[in-house]
Amino acid sequence: MDEISLTVSEAVEEIGVGPFQRKLLVICGASWAADAMEVIIISYVIPIVVSQWSLTSGQAGFIGTAIFLGMLIGAWFWGTITDYVGRKIGFQVTVLVDSVFGFLSALSPSYIWLVILRSLTGFGVGGTLPVDYAVFSEYLPRRNRGRYLVLLESFWALGTIVVAGLAWFILPRAPDVGWRVLLAVSALPGAVVYFIRRHIPESPRYLIIEGREEEARQVLQHVARENGKTLRLDRLEVEERTEAVTVTALWRSRFVRTTVMLWVAWFAISLGYYGVFIWLPGIFVERGFEFLRTYQNTFLLALAQLPGYFSAAYLVELWGRKATLAVYLVLSGVFTYLFAVVSGLPFIVGAAMLMSFFTLGAWGVLYAYTPELYPTEVRATGMGWASGMTRIAGAIAPILGGQLLAVSLVLPLSLYAVSFIVGGLTVLLLGRETKGRPLTETVTAHSG
């Protein structure tokens, strides 16, 4: 009988999607929900600690900025290091870091300690996001990849909904210590996920470019068995690493256009999203809603994110990644501006829900699109540095919002609307379509 030799991409296509990928979706998704809770929770904490500790608007904004500074370092560190040492280490450690320091931040005795501990929480969160997408994308065949990657991002909405519900339930009942309870509770899901993640194998795409052909073959056969299939595979075609992985690889001539497009898009969507959502409870108060109704409206906006994700998951396979992302970003900008200028409860909440719908749909597409644009050797590096732009914008947005909201409500929301639209136009002009294309193992394979 002839020897059967396949590439990793061919083996992944033959295995298809089954119980293993669905289990991995839930495991990664649980971490994403936990990360969303850690990021969004600060919007509920800030108004309370400002009152308790008599903070200035600048200090309040820096509490929101702290986690993004940690996320910036975490995204660059973990995104790059996992292209060197493998996906599995980052896949386990990052979620442990953000849950441990997230819990400790609930015990913060002062403003300075809260800022430090939220920064360390961000170091873990910033690593979880790019590493998860690198791992999950490398187990998916091309036909299902876009949809499943957008569905993974939809767990962010689940975390947002959970933390909004917890804030609605806890804070009115315990106005003095409720923010500490909220921070402590939000750290628990990550701790649970850490123990589950230890059983996920290393990515076979990473193993093969490291020349560990037998290990990669065993992982692929394990995945096939879990999916109820028999994978006949005598030998994997080995691709050796062609050169060292550094961030400079993202700026080679073949990647420059892609890298520019992604960095602008990630920065633009983050400035708009975090600028609005970190200050959202305060914005609703500014618009004249009482405190409890603010929680109710924020909860409704979180619910609107789920159909935004699901519609994007459908359209990325119909329209493609580029068109879906561009349209959703532009419409995010349109409804952000309308949220600023319309009046009356139905119109304000309606515009806000549509803003939330399109913004989170755009996030889903962007997270699916980015790992498809880089080969395996630099996939986590590319994902980490692109998402690092998110952390820079996320660090700026709370401080900027705090300063501009003191002057006008329309001014910061208009700025965030423009940011969304600039991101959409950049994708439209510089993006390339990846729908239906295989992930590649090496830079040379990608470039050829």
Secondary structure by P-SEA (a helix, b strand, c coil): ccbbbbcaaaaaaaacccaaaaaaaaaaaaaaaaaaaaaaaaaaaaaaaaaaacccaaaaaaaaaaaaaaaaaaaaaaaaaaaaccccccccaaaaaaaaaaaaaaacccaaaaaaaaaaaaaaaaaaaaaaaaaaaaacccccaaaaaaaaaaaaaaaaaaaaaaaaccccccccaaaaaaaaaaaaaaaaaaaaaccccccaaaaaaacaaaaaaaaaaaaaaaaccccccccccccccccccccccccccccaaaaaaaaaaaaaaaaaaaacccaaaaaaaaacccaaaaaaaaaaaaaaaaaaaaaaaaaaaaccaaaaaaaaaaaaaaaaaaaaccccaaaaaaaaaaaaaaaaaaaaaaaaaaaaacccccaaaaaaaaaaaaaaaaaaaaaaaaaaaaccaaaaaaaaaaaaaaaaaaaaccccccccbbbbcccccccc
